[in-house]
Amino acid sequence: MTETETETVSTPVGDARIHWFAAPKARLVLALGHGAGGGVEARDLQALAAALPAHGVTVALVEQPWRVAGKKVAPAPKTLDAAWTALWPALARGGQPVVVGGRSAGARVACRTAKELGAVGVLALSFPLHPPGRPEKSRADELTGTGLPTLVVQGARDPFGRPEEFPAGTDLVPVPDGDHGFAVPKKAAIGQDGALAVITEAVAAWTRKRTG
């Protein structure tokens, strides 16, 4: 599946950009934001955009205004949240249920705003549970406070939080040998394509539950 439309949306903190990957008969929209260290070209976001439309899910990859403007450093969380909130009418205008999510910092934005916006679920890819080497600086409250069905997909080697570090009861899919970007070592038995398949298959199955 290839990108079907690019849409620029004005927000109070600058223009954002939505890359649409439309499903022919969409039952759900999956809106995903990127992390603080990269954009929508991330391997997991691109894999989901390629795979999910065949499962009836339109994928919207959202570029935050700071990336659109060519800046190198992400702004404060409240600025990220303001932009994401302003995008909601564009994401929801088709009338389908919307699952919000993203990778790393984008997952945090989704967790903080999802319920207020009216999303039906949250997808957290590589959720940064804590800074590397600082497990005492936990961000678990953002994850557990969504008030919505939430799926975490986490690399087994993620220094921002390995799967076993997450709170009991977390709906979590581990990606064997995956790091924070879901890259796996060349010697890993699963292989890079296999790691991405774990992500896309798990998310496809989970999204089916969001629409009955």
C-alpha positions, 0 to 999 in steps of 0.5 A: 500500500502506498501513500494516498494523500499528504495533508497540511494542517494548521495548528497553534504551534505551526503547520503539521503534516498528515500522510494518509495510507487509506484502506479501501473500506476502512473500519478504523483510523490508526493515527500515529505520531513519531518520536523525538529523534526521528520522523515518520520514516521510522521502520515500525511506522512505515511497516504499519502503514504498508500492512494495515490498510489490507486489514481495513485500517486507514493509517495516518502518519503525523509529522509534528510541526517542529519536524515540518519546520526542519527543526532538530529538537522536539519542543516541550510536551505541552507543545506536542500535545497542543499540535496533536489536539489541533489535528483531531478534527482532520483525523476523525472527520471520516466518522470511523473510530480512531485509535491514536498512538505513536512511537516513543515520545509520540506514544506519550502524546497519545497517552496524555490526550487520547481519552479527552479527544475521543479515541477508542484506544491507544497504541504505544510503540517503544514506550519510553518507560524511563530514561536509559539507566534511570528506572526510578524516573518512571513514566508508567502513570502516563501509560496506565492513566489513558483510561482506554484499551492500550497496547504496548509493543516493546523491543526486548532490548529497549533501554527505555524499558524492557518488557518485563519492567512494565506494570503488571497487567499491561497488554504488551507484545514483546519484539524479540531482540528488538531495540528502541527502534525495533532494530535487531542484530544481524545474528538474531534468529528472528531477522528484521523482517520477522521483527516487523511482522511481529509488530504488524500482526499484533497490531492488526489483531488488536485493532480488530477488537476495537471495532468488534 
